[in-house]
Amino acid sequence: MSSKVLAVCLKPASNLSSDCPCLKFLRAPEIVGTRGLLYPFHWLWHNNHDSFERNCAVGKPMPNELTFAQTKSLFRVEPGSKFRLKDHHTEWHDETMHGVDLGRTEKELKSEAQAFLQENLKSLSAAQELLWASDQRSLLVIFQAMDAAGKDGTIKHVMSGLNPQGCSVHSFKRPSDEEYDHTYLWRHMKLLPERGKIVVFNRSHYENLLVTKVHPEWLTSEKLPAGERDEAFWRSREQDINNMEMHLWRNGVTIVKFFLHVSQKEQRKRFIERLTDTTKHWKFSLADLSERMHWDAYMKAYEEAIRATSTEWAPWWVIPADQKYVTRAIVSSVLRHTIEGLGLQFPEVPDAQKIRLAEALATLRAED
């Protein structure tokens, strides 16, 4: 059973006998994340404890039922771990599960995820104000994904409640001639966030560990010094990126990196929608189809890049992207809790200034 799966269902764990196989299952470290603990709100759906492994339904609670610690255990790539993409689902629940999580219909699942998103957006707005007022740290949010994974929509929905004066989004396409005349990190470094601000990269410097690895012939445009483009070359790029991100973290830039994990099947479905709906034709490029032909090579490149560059100072989050409403709910939660976890405070006003403020207040009230 996958370490990314939680048991969910009908009988409270507190009511199970000590020798019940269900209780033993719930105590397993891969289920609870911490040895010997129980999730009291998780249930097992079955009629006979003895046939548990044959008859139980396994799934996850809704996003709004996850604590942030549980969200981290499910979607954050632990630094130094033997990360494999195949261990991460592209859906909130997969086809091996019996029905929808906790008996919910897809409509109910979507409604609850959207409500959770709105709740997080309110908190995210307040967190942004604190980030701005404290003027000590900034936030860099990176989105990487295959085409049609929902990057644009996620950015649109999750960032919709933020003050645009303190947030900007930058999309990176093919480098210009000027950008090719600099190192591959140059164009990204120019757009890093000021203190108090949030910057979103829609694609990023990671394209230089992904696209150019799948298409090594494109490295010619970078005008690099002569040398082999072997494994040592790619390891050096990983090291450069890790060092750059550590430099940013040490100087107050918090980095959150999202890989929106969409399935090849769902990408096909979304491409067909774009090709059959005239209002979406503008979203489709013939290059999208040609890149789809390299799916396996891209998955290998993503796996290697994420494994090598998920660090304590700049972790990767692998988010299921086959259901857009789930993607947006989880991303909003991660961003909200990331800012809230920085320990920021509103600036303290000096005593002398407090006296002047009190005098200003008295002056205004005297106008009545």
C-alpha positions, 0 to 999 in steps of 0.5 A, spaced: 500 500 500 502 506 498 505 511 503 502 516 500 495 513 502 491 514 509 485 510 511 479 513 511 472 510 514 466 507 518 468 505 525 472 510 530 479 507 531 477 509 539 472 503 539 477 498 536 480 492 540 487 492 541 488 486 537 484 488 531 488 488 525 485 495 523 488 498 529 494 495 527 494 497 520 492 504 523 498 504 527 503 503 521 508 509 520 506 509 513 499 511 514 500 515 520 506 518 519 509 518 526 510 511 529 505 509 534 500 515 533 492 514 531 488 519 527 482 519 531 478 521 525 480 516 520 475 510 519 475 503 516 470 502 511 468 494 512 463 489 515 468 484 517 475 486 521 478 479 519 477 481 512 479 488 512 485 487 507 480 485 502 474 489 503 476 496 506 476 502 502 482 506 502 482 514 500 484 520 503 480 526 507 478 532 504 483 537 503 480 542 508 480 536 513 488 535 513 492 539 518 498 542 514 503 537 517 499 532 513 499 536 507 506 536 508 507 529 509 503 527 502 505 532 497 512 535 500 518 532 497 523 531 503 530 533 501 535 527 500 529 522 499 529 517 493 523 521 490 519 517 484 514 520 481 510 514 480 509 514 488 505 520 487 498 520 484 495 525 479 488 525 482 485 526 489 483 519 489 484 514 484 481 508 480 483 503 485 478 506 490 471 504 491 467 510 489 469 517 492 472 519 498 468 518 504 462 517 500 462 524 497 460 525 489 464 528 485 460 535 485 460 535 493 468 534 493 468 540 488 464 544 492 468 543 499 474 544 495 472 550 492 469 553 499 476 551 502 480 555 497 475 561 499 477 560 506 485 560 504 484 566 500 482 570 506 487 568 510 492 569 504 490 576 503 491 577 511 498 574 510 500 578 504 499 584 508 503 582 514 509 580 509 508 587 506 508 591 513 514 587 516 518 588 510 523 583 512 522 577 507 519 576 500 516 570 497 518 567 490 513 562 488 515 557 482 510 553 478 512 547 473 508 542 469 507 539 463 502 543 458 495 543 460 496 542 467 493 548 470 498 553 471 495 559 469 488 557 472 491 556 479 495 562 479 489 566 477 485 563 482 490 563 488 492 569 487 486 573 485 485 575 492 492 578 493 493 586 493 496 587 486 501 592 488 505 587 492 504 581 487 507 580 480 507 574 475 512 573 470 512 567 465 518 565 461 518 563 454 524 562 449 530 566 451 531 572 447 538 574 444 540 578 450 538 573 455 542 568 451 548 572 451 548 572 459 548 566 464 541 562 464 540 564 471 540 572 469 533 573 466 530 570 473 535 574 478 532 580 475 525 579 477 526 576 484 521 579 489 523 585 493 522 585 501 515 584 503 513 582 496 510 576 492 513 574 485 510 568 481 514 564 476 510 561 471 515 556 469 522 558 471 530 557 471 528 549 472 527 549 464 534 549 464 534 542 467 528 540 463 527 542 456 534 542 455 535 535 458 530 533 453 532 537 447 540 537 448 541 540 441 538 547 444 544 548 449 547 550 442 543 557 443 546 558 450 553 559 447 557 555 453 564 554 453 566 547 450 565 541 454 561 535 454 554 535 456 554 529 460 551 527 467 557 531 470 554 537 466 547 536 469 549 535 476 553 542 476 547 545 474 543 542 479 548 545 484 548 552 481 541 552 482 541 549 489 546 554 491 543 560 488 536 558 492 540 558 498 543 565 497 536 567 496 533 564 503 539 566 507 537 573 504 530 573 506 527 570 500 522 564 502 522 559 496 516 555 494 516 550 488 510 547 485 510 541 480 503 540 478 502 533 476 498 531 471 497 525 467 498 523 460 490 521 459 488 528 462 493 532 458 490 529 452 483 530 454 484 538 455 488 538 449 482 535 445 477 540 449 482 546 446 481 543 439 474 542 439 472 549 443 473 555 438 474 559 444 480 555 446 483 555 440 488 560 442 491 556 448 493 550 443 500 550 440 502 545 435 509 545 439 504 542 445 503 536 441 510 535 439 512 536 446 507 530 448 511 525 444 517 526 449 512 525 455 517 519 458 523 523 457 520 529 461 517 525 466 525 522 467 527 529 467 522 532 472 524 526 477 531 527 477 530 535 477 526 535 483 530 529 487 536 533 486 533 540 488 528 539 493 532 542 499 530 544 506 530 552 504 527 551 497 522 544 497 518 542 492 511 540 492 508 535 488 500 537 487 495 532 484 493 536 477 488 532 474 482 535 478 483 543 478 479 544 484 483 540 488 490 543 485 488 550 487 485 548 494 492 545 496 496 550 493 492 556 497 493 552 503 501 551 502 502 558 501 498 561 506 501 556 511 508 558 509 507 565 510 504 564 516 510 560 519 515 565 517 514 568 524 513 575 522 510 581 526 507 588 524 512 593 526 512 596 533 511 603 533 516 607 538 513 610 544 514 617 542 510 616 535 505 613 539 504 620 543 504 623 537 498 618 534 494 619 540 495 627 539 492 626 532 487 622 534 485 627 540 485 633 534 480 629 530 475 627 535 475 634 537 472 636 531 466 633 533 
